Amino acid sequence: MAWAERVNGIIINADSAQLYAGLQVLSAGPSPEEEKRAEHRLFGFRDATEPCSAAEWASLAKAEVRRAHEARRLPILVGGTGLYLRTLLDGIAPIPPIDPAVRSAVRAASVDENRAQLVIADPGAAERLQPTDTTRIARALEVVLSTGRPLADWQRERSGGIAGEVTLQPLVLLPPRAWLYTRCDQRFAAMMDAGAAEEVGALLERNLDPMLPAMRAIGVREIASWLAGPVSREQAVAAGAQATRNYAKRQYTWFAHQPPADWQRAADPIEGHAAIARALALVGASV
């Protein structure tokens, strides 16, 4: 926020949950006050009934980056969805449309059933993916069953990324885990006090498909259980905080190892502020 104000930057969302309207509190989206301080793009613009793929987001983000550059303003991409960022920077694999019959069969099966089939069809993917990663296991399985080629093969043919067209100043924030997990707990409790339950209640009233990305946002299931009565508010807060910590752990591991080794990483919260200043100072002077 401070750098966006300082260099007249535009903050572009790179978080898959913050795309959806009606999840501002639950996804920690920008507040009305923050939106007044700096221009924000791709936040809360998508209805919960319309899933947004990484490829579609990358196309939208590419357009926002181009518009910012044309206006001589600094685009600042912020968010923790690594797949989105990778797709924007490195491009997308030219995977043909998935056979609808294959997709239906995969989505109707349990994660254990899909993983057992993936072990046979694409053992490399089965070894890489967490056994409980429902979404990625299903994706890897439907690709290999529909195309006859493993997902990793397709991904080696990526095209359309912007990494070679922009001056990139990446910064990965990897604060101490104990500090991070404490903030996860504090954040979920604060969300409950700030109206997250009302957001979930509004979603539930629409009787949406529970498999929609917006319905699978962290906190929706936990708060829904409280609203329906089986669990107490305290139990819902504890479950939501635990789900948040679990996701933070997976994010932490991904960002520690997946981005290129030369991407700057800040391990201390205070150091992170200084690292942001150093990174953005390199481009801020020319904006």
Secondary structure as UniProt FT lines:
FT   HELIX           2..6
FT   TURN            7..8
FT   STRAND          10..13
FT   TURN            18..19
FT   TURN            21..22
FT   TURN            24..28
FT   HELIX           32..37
FT   STRAND          39..41
FT   TURN            48..49
FT   HELIX           54..70
FT   TURN            71..72
FT   STRAND          75..78
FT   HELIX           82..90
FT   STRAND          91..92
FT   HELIX           100..108
FT   HELIX           111..121
FT   HELIX           123..128
FT   TURN            131..132
FT   HELIX           134..147
FT   HELIX           151..155
FT   TURN            156..157
FT   STRAND          159..160
FT   TURN            163..165
FT   STRAND          171..173
FT   HELIX           177..194
FT   HELIX           196..205
FT   TURN            206..207
FT   TURN            210..211
FT   HELIX           213..216
FT   TURN            218..219
FT   HELIX           220..228
FT   HELIX           233..257
FT   TURN            261..262
FT   STRAND          264..266
FT   HELIX           269..284
FT   TURN            285..286
//
